[in-house]
Amino acid sequence: MFKNFMNKRVSRRKECDYQLKYSIMEGEQESVFGAEIKDVSMNGFAIESKDVIKVGSTIQGELPFPFLEQPIKFVGKVMRSQSAGQDRYIYGISFDQIDTSSQERIGEYVEKVDLSVLLSRAVKKGATSVHLAVGCVPVCRVDGKVMHIDVVPVSHGDMEKMVFPVISAKQKEELYSNLELDFAYTLPQEKRRFRMNVFFDKGNLAVVAKIIGSEIRSFDDLGLPPVLKDVVNKKSGLIIVSGPVDSGKSTTLAAIIESINRKRESVIISIEDPIEYIYESKNSFICQRDVGLDTLSFSGALRSALRQDVDIVLMGEIRDLDSVSQAVTAAEEGHLVFSTLHTTSVVDCINRLIDIFPIEQQMQMRIQIATCLEGVVCQYLLPRADGKGRVLATEVLVPTPAIRNLIRKARTEQIYSYLESGAEFGMHTMDSSLMDLFRRGLITKDTAAAFVTKKEVFGLR
């Protein structure tokens, strides 16, 4: 089971998800039950069942583990029990009788750390990322909380066996040359993609796997602002989706691109590092370029796109001066450009775009950005009040003539007041979004207070 990573279990055991049929002898009568095996160790296993079993009961059955050539018979004793909620229970079973060689095979299975198993378990638990480091128990992030995965700590050998089979010789060379590597990985059995980042931690390999959604969700499913639906009709300009790490920026862009793909006949090129969502061309023709595999850089691919008769460009992330300059140039030349930026408000986003340039170029960039900018969305993913997942909070800027003038005149600090009064244009502040979510009971007051700008909105000092 996934528990808070500070409460690690001492015994070496491994999570699994197999069906078990077992029987309990009560006098002369034998009753047969079914349950799910949740984890296993050399000394026993845990099951989840709707049936009530007394602690101390003796059970018997056959273990169906696929790594064993044949199911093996066992006799065990119920050593502990606890409620799993909704009339289900967790029982800890210790082995009393089991074939020695099979028990040793179970031990080998428990000691082995397998990448596909870890990722698959994390997906089933609704995690957004998995973190692996030598000497540590793997952890994942579920609904924004860091939880440990109940398996043995990862060894140096485990890490090499997980990483090297899923990268090419060229990527391995790049890893040791740059001491870090980004790439996409697909879990074959589930057709689920992961954005992998491999780096070094105290001389050992470490991995963070960002889990990408299995399907591209719609605007309504994501809770995106209605004004974004107008974006699909834009012919040119620059549109930025901003927010902190793990705020769903890529998911928002994917929803926008897929909406355009269904409604417009356009040529779309995406430039990503690595490619996350896979698009299937519908009304639009879509090419996806992976930085490092299909192109050397964002700016180089964007510069090339201007000669490829493209209508729409998705640039996964604005990283440096060159990529900003190329994105603005493409927007000015009549292309519709989408990208992301790591900022915490729409005003910070505009300032970041400008401040990345040397002082002597900033005035010119203010003029260019004021002209080509068509929208900025800043977003957060916040824990739901009911504890079931996360909900989207947004801040939206639509560049009216007044806002464009503020950008040109370096008065971006005055933009916030236009967001507060710009509801007729589809604009709103993060504070108003937080208040709306709070009033609807989707987030708690404590969550809102942690992100709100003007504390008095919630009666806070």
CORSULWO-V882879 format. One record per residue. OMEGA is omega in whole degrees, 0 to 359 (none if undefined). Layout:
BEGIN
OMEGA
OMEGA
END
This chain:
BEGIN
178
179
175
188
176
182
184
176
186
184
179
181
184
178
176
183
182
178
182
169
182
180
178
177
176
186
178
185
179
179
182
182
174
181
176
174
185
174
185
172
178
187
181
182
178
177
173
185
175
182
178
181
180
173
183
180
175
178
178
181
179
179
187
187
183
179
174
182
180
175
182
180
179
168
183
180
178
185
181
177
175
180
175
180
177
176
175
187
175
179
175
184
174
179
169
180
179
179
185
182
178
178
178
176
176
178
178
179
181
183
183
176
186
184
183
178
180
182
180
179
180
178
182
180
178
181
176
178
177
183
182
176
182
179
183
170
179
176
175
180
180
182
177
181
179
182
178
177
192
173
181
176
181
178
177
179
177
185
180
179
178
187
190
179
185
176
180
178
179
179
178
177
178
179
182
177
184
182
174
183
173
175
178
180
179
176
191
187
182
182
180
182
180
173
187
172
178
181
181
180
182
177
180
176
174
186
166
179
177
184
181
180
182
179
179
185
182
178
184
179
183
183
181
179
181
182
181
178
177
183
184
180
180
179
181
178
182
180
184
170
184
180
179
177
177
177
175
183
181
179
177
179
179
178
179
181
180
176
177
181
182
191
186
173
185
170
185
173
175
179
188
180
352
175
180
179
178
180
173
182
177
174
178
175
188
170
180
183
181
179
183
178
182
180
183
183
175
185
179
179
179
177
179
182
181
177
185
177
183
176
186
179
171
177
189
183
171
188
188
182
184
181
175
181
180
180
179
179
180
179
179
183
172
178
175
187
176
175
179
179
181
174
187
175
181
179
176
180
180
180
180
179
183
185
180
180
174
185
183
179
188
179
179
181
176
180
182
181
178
182
189
182
181
178
175
175
173
184
174
169
186
179
178
181
181
178
183
177
182
182
186
171
186
169
187
174
172
187
173
177
180
180
177
179
178
178
180
185
177
178
185
178
179
183
185
181
177
175
182
184
186
183
181
178
181
181
170
180
175
179
181
177
178
179
179
179
179
180
180
177
183
175
179
178
179
178
179
182
181
185
184
180
180
186
182
178
180
180
182
175
none
END
